[in-house]
Amino acid sequence: MAAGEGLGRPVKRSVTIAGHETSISLEPMFWGALERAAKDAGKPVNSVIAEIDAARLESRPIPNLTSAIRQWLFSQAFRR
């Protein structure tokens, strides 16, 4: 874990997905991983979140967005 990404309390951030503002609460380690994944993809964090959101809406049952982000990050860890 990088500095500042320990086992902390969730941090709420506002993001825009498909033109709509929403709040997402993730622990610092997940925000850090999401920021790194976005940087590696050459995309803004909001864009990566929008892609995760679109994929989750195709799942059944539909997971909540925070859960979908955590699962996506976990799956990315094993693709490297």
Backbone hydrogen bonds in HBPLUS format (Angstrom, degrees):
<---DONOR---> <-ACCEPTOR-->    atom                        ^
c    i                          cat <-CA-CA->   ^        H-A-AA   ^      H-
h    n   atom  resd res      DA  || num        DHA   H-A  angle D-A-AA Bond
n    s   type  num  typ     dist DA aas  dist angle  dist       angle   num
A0005-GLU N   A0002-ALA O   3.00 MM   3  5.51 145.1  2.12 143.2 141.6     1
A0008-GLY N   A0006-GLY O   2.86 MM   2  5.61 124.7  2.17 111.7  95.2     2
A0011-VAL N   A0026-LEU O   2.73 MM  15  5.45 170.6  1.74 136.3 135.6     3
A0026-LEU N   A0011-VAL O   3.14 MM  15  5.45 157.8  2.19 139.8 136.5     4
A0013-ARG N   A0024-ILE O   2.90 MM  11  5.49 156.1  1.95 148.5 154.3     5
A0024-ILE N   A0013-ARG O   2.86 MM  11  5.49 160.0  1.90 157.5 163.3     6
A0015-VAL N   A0022-THR O   2.80 MM   7  5.52 164.6  1.83 166.6 172.0     7
A0022-THR N   A0015-VAL O   2.85 MM   7  5.52 150.6  1.94 160.1 168.6     8
A0017-ILE N   A0020-HIS O   2.83 MM   3  5.23 162.5  1.86 149.7 148.5     9
A0020-HIS N   A0017-ILE O   2.92 MM   3  5.23 162.4  1.95 115.1 121.0    10
A0030-PHE N   A0027-GLU O   2.91 MM   3  5.47 130.6  2.15 115.8 128.5    11
A0031-TRP N   A0027-GLU O   3.11 MM   4  6.52 156.4  2.17 152.6 160.0    12
A0032-GLY N   A0028-PRO O   2.91 MM   4  6.10 163.2  1.93 153.3 157.8    13
A0033-ALA N   A0029-MET O   3.03 MM   4  6.17 156.0  2.09 137.6 144.2    14
A0034-LEU N   A0030-PHE O   2.87 MM   4  5.99 156.2  1.93 146.9 153.6    15
A0035-GLU N   A0031-TRP O   2.89 MM   4  6.10 156.0  1.94 149.5 156.0    16
A0036-ARG N   A0032-GLY O   2.98 MM   4  6.23 155.9  2.04 147.1 153.6    17
A0037-ALA N   A0033-ALA O   2.91 MM   4  6.10 158.3  1.95 146.5 152.7    18
A0038-ALA N   A0034-LEU O   2.95 MM   4  6.13 157.0  2.00 146.3 152.5    19
A0039-LYS N   A0035-GLU O   2.95 MM   4  6.14 159.5  1.99 145.0 150.9    20
A0040-ASP N   A0036-ARG O   2.83 MM   4  6.04 162.9  1.86 152.3 157.0    21
A0041-ALA N   A0037-ALA O   3.02 MM   4  6.19 142.3  2.17 139.7 149.4    22
A0042-GLY N   A0038-ALA O   2.92 MM   4  6.04 111.8  2.39 136.5 154.1    23
A0043-LYS N   A0038-ALA O   2.92 MM   5  5.11 169.2  1.94 149.9 149.4    24
A0042-GLY N   A0039-LYS O   3.01 MM   3  4.92 147.5  2.12  98.0 108.3    25
A0047-SER N   A0044-PRO O   3.02 MM   3  5.28 123.9  2.35 102.3 116.2    26
A0048-VAL N   A0044-PRO O   3.21 MM   4  6.66 155.6  2.27 152.7 159.0    27
A0049-ILE N   A0045-VAL O   2.92 MM   4  6.21 164.3  1.94 160.2 164.8    28
A0050-ALA N   A0046-ASN O   2.89 MM   4  6.08 152.1  1.96 143.4 151.2    29
A0051-GLU N   A0047-SER O   3.03 MM   4  6.33 150.2  2.12 144.6 152.1    30
A0052-ILE N   A0048-VAL O   2.99 MM   4  6.30 157.8  2.04 151.2 157.2    31
A0053-ASP N   A0049-ILE O   2.82 MM   4  6.03 157.5  1.87 150.3 157.1    32
A0054-ALA N   A0050-ALA O   2.94 MM   4  6.17 158.4  1.98 147.2 152.1    33
A0055-ALA N   A0051-GLU O   3.08 MM   4  6.31 159.9  2.12 146.9 152.0    34
A0056-ARG N   A0052-ILE O   2.89 MM   4  6.14 154.6  1.96 150.6 158.1    35
A0057-LEU N   A0053-ASP O   3.14 MM   4  6.35 147.2  2.25 147.7 155.3    36
A0058-GLU N   A0055-ALA O   3.12 MM   3  5.40 151.7  2.20 105.0 113.7    37
A0059-SER N   A0056-ARG O   3.04 MM   3  5.18 157.4  2.09 105.6 112.9    38
A0068-ALA N   A0064-ASN O   2.94 MM   4  6.22 157.5  1.99 153.2 160.6    39
A0069-ILE N   A0065-LEU O   2.89 MM   4  6.15 153.9  1.95 152.8 159.1    40
A0070-ARG N   A0066-THR O   3.07 MM   4  6.37 165.2  2.09 151.0 154.3    41
A0071-GLN N   A0067-SER O   2.94 MM   4  6.16 164.0  1.97 153.6 158.0    42
A0072-TRP N   A0068-ALA O   2.87 MM   4  5.99 156.7  1.92 146.2 152.9    43
A0073-LEU N   A0069-ILE O   2.91 MM   4  6.13 164.7  1.94 154.9 158.6    44
A0074-PHE N   A0070-ARG O   2.97 MM   4  6.18 157.0  2.02 146.7 153.3    45
A0075-SER N   A0071-GLN O   2.92 MM   4  6.18 159.0  1.96 148.8 154.2    46
A0076-GLN N   A0072-TRP O   2.93 MM   4  6.19 147.3  2.03 147.4 156.9    47
A0077-ALA N   A0073-LEU O   3.11 MM   4  6.38 143.2  2.25 145.2 154.1    48
A0077-ALA N   A0074-PHE O   3.19 MM   3  5.26 126.8  2.49  96.0 109.2    49
A0078-PHE N   A0075-SER O   3.28 MM   3  5.58 142.5  2.43 102.3 111.5    50
A0079-ARG N   A0076-GLN O   3.10 MM   3  5.14 158.7  2.15 104.6 111.3    51
